[in-house]
Amino acid sequence: MKIELKKDFMWSLVVPSSMGVRITPLNGQPVHCSNMFHMQATSAETNVASVSSYLGLPVKVLTTFVKESPIARFIKDDLSSRHIVYEGVEVEQGGPWGYRHQFNIADSGYGSRGPRVHNDRAGEVGRTLNVKDFDLNRLFVTEGVQILHLSGLIAAMSPETGNFCLELARAAKKHGTRIAFDLNYRATFWKNREKDLAAIFREIAGIADILVGNEEDFQLCLGIKGPEEGGKDLAAKIESFKEMISRVKKTFPNASVFATTLRQVINANEHLWGAIMLEGDNWHVVEPREIHVLDRIGGGDGFVGGLLYAILKGWEPEKWIQFGWATGALATTVFTDYGQPADEEQVWSIWKGNARIKR
């Protein structure tokens, strides 16, 4: 089956996001014993969007900025370099203890030392994202959008962002834009808000066309029974995941695509990487195979980005999961949180296991 997309559009992909920066020690060192760091602009949602933007599709991020902040300028310049158009209001900082862009402080890990990530999100300006700051009629009617990609990270940040994502989803549904929803459960975001967030997530999932999540996401965001314990047998584990996804489909029948990644960590730099996708009534499975990891952060976003790109290109469904697997693997080979594919051929070479030099 194919997902029918809008023919008259300005944007292939639109993502709401809260932008921040990530600082990472050089040479794979731990944070607490480093004195030199690399800084990059980051967000899970723009990680997803970057696959399409680097491969030439028109992409927009809906966000918000701290007015006159050098970090905001850094982020805007970075988004422009990734060919991502940004739209968002400028919020007054309100003094030294006011708003700011989040800091993600990340140790990539190395060998037997696993990665450690510390999120410093106090005063995060993205929590003010409000539907009143955007013209949804212009976005979805005048301009036109093929796919709206929503993340549970944004939906759960604050009551304002939850309502923002909900109104975006409703408007997208009304005007024929397809909706992708990556659940992205975070326990700290849900604390003391379980009832309200469960209602928001279930409504968005109920009108989404593409649902992405791991076993924890489906259980804790949507209340779906997780996979049975499959032991160490890979085939049994895959079958248990299929059963879980079948339960998700039964509960949320509007969606036509359900996907999840499979990862087994051997050490920080060597993983087994796979994926499962249900498209209509058809299963597509990439059994986990070895990938070499420079930095694992963003691999899951890379998978979603490749999956959505393949759908936007109108390819056959079996290629959706293959391209997503490969763009996820690509993201783990670079120090940025997102893959920067040179072209489709580079991605397909990763899928085929062809790492030979190209001259």
C-alpha positions as CSV (number, residue, x, y, z in Angstrom):
1,M,0.0,0.0,0.0
2,K,1.0,3.7,-0.4
3,I,0.2,6.6,1.8
4,E,-1.7,9.2,-0.2
5,L,0.0,12.6,0.3
6,K,-1.1,16.2,-0.6
7,K,-0.1,17.1,-4.2
8,D,-0.3,20.9,-3.6
9,F,2.1,21.8,-0.9
10,M,5.0,24.1,0.1
11,W,6.4,21.8,2.8
12,S,7.2,18.1,2.6
13,L,7.7,17.9,6.3
14,V,6.9,20.2,9.2
15,V,8.1,19.5,12.8
16,P,7.4,21.4,16.0
17,S,10.5,21.5,18.3
18,S,12.3,23.0,21.2
19,M,15.8,23.9,20.1
20,G,18.8,23.7,22.3
21,V,22.5,23.0,22.2
22,R,24.5,19.9,23.0
23,I,28.0,20.1,24.4
24,T,30.2,17.0,24.1
25,P,33.8,16.3,25.3
26,L,36.4,15.9,22.6
27,N,37.9,12.5,21.7
28,G,35.1,10.4,23.4
29,Q,36.1,11.5,26.9
30,P,33.8,11.7,30.0
31,V,32.2,15.0,30.9
32,H,33.5,15.2,34.5
33,C,37.2,15.0,33.5
34,S,37.2,17.1,30.3
35,N,38.0,20.7,29.7
36,M,37.4,21.0,26.0
37,F,33.9,20.6,24.5
38,H,32.2,20.7,21.1
39,M,28.9,22.6,20.9
40,Q,26.2,21.9,18.3
41,A,22.5,22.9,17.9
42,T,20.2,20.0,18.5
43,S,16.7,18.7,19.0
44,A,15.2,15.3,18.4
45,E,12.7,16.6,15.9
46,T,15.2,18.4,13.7
47,N,17.3,15.3,13.8
48,V,14.4,13.6,12.0
49,A,13.9,16.5,9.6
50,S,17.5,16.7,8.6
51,V,17.4,13.5,6.5
52,S,14.8,15.1,4.2
53,S,16.4,18.6,4.3
54,Y,19.8,17.3,3.3
55,L,18.3,15.2,0.5
56,G,16.6,18.2,-1.0
57,L,13.0,18.2,0.3
58,P,11.4,21.4,1.7
59,V,11.3,21.3,5.5
60,K,10.1,23.7,8.2
61,V,10.5,23.7,12.0
62,L,8.0,25.5,14.3
63,T,9.8,26.6,17.4
64,T,10.5,29.6,19.7
65,F,13.6,31.6,20.4
66,V,15.1,33.8,23.2
67,K,15.2,37.3,21.9
68,E,18.7,38.7,21.3
69,S,20.3,35.5,22.6
70,P,23.6,34.5,21.0
71,I,22.6,30.9,21.5
72,A,19.4,31.6,19.5
73,R,21.5,33.1,16.7
74,F,23.8,30.1,16.8
75,I,20.7,27.8,16.4
76,K,19.2,29.8,13.6
77,D,22.5,29.8,11.6
78,D,22.8,26.0,12.2
79,L,19.2,25.4,11.0
80,S,19.9,27.4,7.9
81,S,23.0,25.5,7.1
82,R,20.9,22.3,7.3
83,H,18.4,23.8,4.8
84,I,15.7,23.8,7.4
85,V,13.4,26.9,7.4
86,Y,12.4,28.1,10.9
87,E,9.4,29.9,12.2
88,G,8.9,31.1,15.7
89,V,8.3,34.0,18.0
90,E,11.1,35.8,19.9
91,V,10.5,35.7,23.7
92,E,12.1,38.2,26.0
93,Q,14.7,36.6,28.2
94,G,13.4,38.3,31.3
95,G,16.8,38.8,33.0
96,P,19.6,36.3,34.0
97,W,17.1,34.0,35.7
98,G,14.6,34.0,32.8
99,Y,14.2,32.0,29.6
100,R,17.0,30.2,27.8
101,H,17.6,27.4,25.3
102,Q,18.2,24.0,26.9
103,F,21.7,22.5,27.3
104,N,22.2,18.8,26.6
105,I,25.6,17.7,28.2
106,A,26.6,14.3,26.7
107,D,29.3,11.8,27.1
108,S,29.3,9.6,24.0
109,G,30.9,6.7,25.9
110,Y,33.6,4.5,24.6
111,G,34.1,0.7,24.6
112,S,32.9,-0.7,27.9
113,R,32.1,2.8,29.2
114,G,28.4,3.5,28.3
115,P,27.2,7.0,27.3
116,R,25.8,9.3,29.9
117,V,23.6,12.3,29.1
118,H,22.7,15.1,31.5
119,N,19.8,17.4,30.4
120,D,19.8,20.9,31.8
121,R,16.4,22.3,30.8
122,A,15.6,24.8,33.6
123,G,13.9,27.9,32.1
124,E,13.6,26.2,28.6
125,V,12.0,28.7,26.2
126,G,10.5,25.8,24.2
127,R,8.0,25.1,27.0
128,T,6.2,28.3,26.0
129,L,5.3,27.0,22.5
130,N,1.8,28.2,22.0
131,V,-0.7,27.5,19.2
132,K,-1.7,31.2,19.3
133,D,1.8,32.2,17.9
134,F,1.3,30.3,14.6
135,D,-1.2,30.8,11.8
136,L,-2.4,27.2,11.3
137,N,-4.7,28.1,8.4
138,R,-1.7,29.6,6.5
139,L,0.4,26.6,7.3
140,F,-2.0,23.9,6.3
141,V,-4.2,25.6,3.7
142,T,-2.3,28.4,2.0
143,E,1.1,26.8,2.1
144,G,0.2,23.1,2.5
145,V,2.1,20.3,4.3
146,Q,2.5,16.7,3.3
147,I,3.6,15.2,6.6
148,L,3.4,16.8,10.1
149,H,5.9,15.0,12.4
150,L,5.1,15.2,16.1
151,S,7.2,14.0,19.0
152,G,6.1,13.0,22.5
153,L,9.0,15.0,23.9
154,I,7.3,18.2,22.7
155,A,3.8,17.1,23.6
156,A,4.8,16.4,27.2
157,M,7.0,19.4,27.9
158,S,4.2,21.6,29.4
159,P,0.5,22.1,29.2
160,E,1.0,24.7,26.5
161,T,3.1,22.5,24.3
162,G,0.7,19.6,24.8
163,N,-2.2,21.7,23.6
164,F,0.0,23.0,20.8
165,C,0.7,19.5,19.5
166,L,-2.9,18.6,19.8
167,E,-4.2,21.6,17.9
168,L,-1.5,21.0,15.2
169,A,-2.7,17.4,14.9
170,R,-6.3,18.4,14.6
171,A,-5.6,21.0,12.0
172,A,-3.4,18.6,10.0
173,K,-6.2,16.0,10.0
174,K,-8.8,18.5,8.9
175,H,-6.8,19.7,6.0
176,G,-5.5,16.3,4.7
177,T,-1.9,16.4,6.0
178,R,-0.6,13.0,7.1
179,I,0.5,12.8,10.7
180,A,3.6,10.9,12.1
181,F,3.8,10.5,15.9
182,D,7.0,9.3,17.6
183,L,5.9,8.7,21.2
184,N,9.2,9.3,22.9
185,Y,8.2,8.6,26.5
186,R,10.2,10.4,29.2
187,A,9.3,9.5,32.8
188,T,10.5,12.9,34.2
189,F,8.2,14.7,31.8
190,W,5.1,12.6,32.8
191,K,5.6,12.9,36.5
192,N,2.3,14.1,38.2
193,R,0.8,14.6,34.7
194,E,-0.1,11.0,33.7
195,K,-3.8,11.5,33.3
196,D,-3.7,14.7,31.2
197,L,-0.8,13.4,29.0
198,A,-2.4,10.0,28.4
199,A,-5.5,11.8,27.1
200,I,-3.4,14.0,24.7
201,F,-1.3,11.1,23.5
202,R,-4.2,8.9,22.9
203,E,-6.1,11.5,20.9
204,I,-3.0,12.2,18.7
205,A,-2.4,8.5,18.2
206,G,-6.0,8.0,17.3
207,I,-5.7,10.4,14.3
208,A,-2.1,9.6,13.3
209,D,-1.2,7.8,10.1
210,I,2.3,6.7,11.2
211,L,3.1,5.6,14.8
212,V,6.6,5.0,16.0
213,G,7.7,3.8,19.5
214,N,9.5,1.1,21.4
215,E,7.9,-1.3,23.9
216,E,8.1,1.3,26.8
217,D,6.6,4.0,24.6
218,F,3.5,1.9,23.7
219,Q,3.0,0.7,27.2
220,L,3.4,3.9,29.2
221,C,2.1,6.5,26.7
222,L,-0.8,4.5,25.2
223,G,-1.5,1.8,27.8
224,I,-0.8,-1.1,25.4
225,K,0.4,-4.4,26.9
226,G,4.1,-4.8,26.1
227,P,5.9,-7.7,24.4
228,E,6.1,-11.0,26.1
229,E,9.5,-12.0,27.4
230,G,11.1,-13.7,24.4
231,G,14.2,-15.0,26.0
232,K,17.5,-14.8,24.0
233,D,16.1,-16.2,20.8
234,L,15.9,-13.4,18.2
235,A,13.1,-14.9,16.3
236,A,11.0,-15.2,19.5
237,K,11.7,-11.6,20.4
238,I,10.6,-10.4,17.0
239,E,7.4,-12.4,17.2
240,S,6.7,-10.9,20.6
241,F,7.2,-7.4,19.2
242,K,4.8,-8.2,16.3
243,E,2.2,-9.2,18.8
244,M,2.5,-5.9,20.7
245,I,2.3,-3.9,17.5
246,S,-0.8,-5.9,16.5
247,R,-2.4,-4.8,19.8
248,V,-1.5,-1.2,19.0
249,K,-3.1,-1.5,15.6
250,K,-6.3,-2.9,17.0
251,T,-6.5,0.0,19.5
252,F,-5.5,2.7,17.0
253,P,-6.9,1.5,13.6
254,N,-6.6,4.9,11.9
255,A,-2.8,4.4,11.5
256,S,-1.5,2.5,8.5
257,V,2.1,2.3,9.5
258,F,3.6,1.1,12.8
259,A,7.4,0.9,13.4
260,T,9.9,0.3,16.1
261,T,13.7,-0.2,16.1
262,L,15.6,-3.1,17.6
263,R,18.9,-2.5,19.3
264,Q,21.3,-4.8,21.2
265,V,24.3,-3.1,22.8
266,I,27.5,-5.1,22.7
267,N,29.6,-2.2,23.8
268,A,29.4,1.6,23.3
269,N,30.9,1.3,19.8
270,E,29.3,-2.0,18.6
271,H,25.6,-2.5,18.3
272,L,23.2,-4.9,16.7
273,W,20.7,-2.7,14.9
274,G,17.3,-3.8,13.4
275,A,13.7,-2.7,12.9
276,I,10.1,-3.9,12.5
277,M,7.4,-2.2,10.5
278,L,3.7,-3.1,10.0
279,E,2.4,-1.5,6.8
280,G,-1.3,-2.3,6.3
281,D,-1.3,-6.0,6.9
282,N,2.2,-6.5,5.7
283,W,5.2,-7.1,8.0
284,H,8.7,-5.9,7.1
285,V,11.6,-6.9,9.4
286,V,15.2,-6.0,9.3
287,E,16.9,-8.5,11.6
288,P,19.5,-6.9,13.8
289,R,22.9,-6.8,12.3
290,E,26.2,-5.3,13.4
291,I,26.9,-1.6,13.1
292,H,29.9,0.4,14.3
293,V,29.0,3.3,16.5
294,L,30.9,6.6,16.9
295,D,28.0,8.2,18.9
296,R,24.7,6.5,19.4
297,I,22.6,9.6,20.1
298,G,20.2,10.4,17.3
299,G,20.2,6.9,15.8
300,G,16.5,6.4,16.5
301,D,15.7,9.9,15.1
302,G,17.7,9.0,12.0
303,F,15.6,5.9,11.5
304,V,12.3,7.9,11.7
305,G,13.8,10.5,9.3
306,G,14.7,8.0,6.7
307,L,11.3,6.2,7.0
308,L,9.5,9.5,6.5
309,Y,11.7,10.5,3.6
310,A,11.1,7.2,1.8
311,I,7.3,7.6,2.3
312,L,7.5,11.2,1.0
313,K,9.3,9.9,-2.1
314,G,6.5,7.5,-2.8
315,W,8.7,4.4,-2.8
316,E,7.5,0.9,-2.3
317,P,6.9,0.0,1.4
318,E,9.8,-2.5,1.7
319,K,12.2,0.3,1.0
320,W,10.8,2.5,3.8
321,I,12.2,0.4,6.6
322,Q,15.4,-0.3,4.7
323,F,16.2,3.4,4.1
324,G,15.2,4.2,7.7
325,W,17.5,1.5,9.0
326,A,20.4,2.9,7.0
327,T,19.8,6.5,7.9
328,G,19.7,5.5,11.5
329,A,23.0,3.6,11.1
330,L,24.4,6.7,9.3
331,A,23.6,9.0,12.3
332,T,25.7,6.8,14.6
333,T,28.8,7.3,12.5
334,V,29.0,11.1,13.0
335,F,29.4,13.4,16.0
336,T,26.3,15.4,15.3
337,D,22.9,14.0,16.6
338,Y,21.7,13.8,13.0
339,G,22.9,12.1,9.8
340,Q,23.9,14.4,6.9
341,P,23.5,12.1,3.9
342,A,25.4,13.3,0.8
343,D,22.8,11.6,-1.5
344,E,20.5,8.6,-1.6
345,E,23.3,6.5,-3.0
346,Q,25.4,6.9,0.2
347,V,22.4,5.7,2.3
348,W,21.8,2.7,0.0
349,S,25.5,1.8,0.2
350,I,25.1,1.6,4.0
351,W,22.1,-0.7,3.6
352,K,24.0,-3.0,1.2
353,G,27.0,-3.1,3.5
354,N,29.2,-1.5,0.9
355,A,31.8,0.7,2.7
356,R,34.3,0.7,-0.1
357,I,35.9,4.0,-1.2
358,K,34.0,6.1,-3.8
359,R,36.2,8.2,-6.1
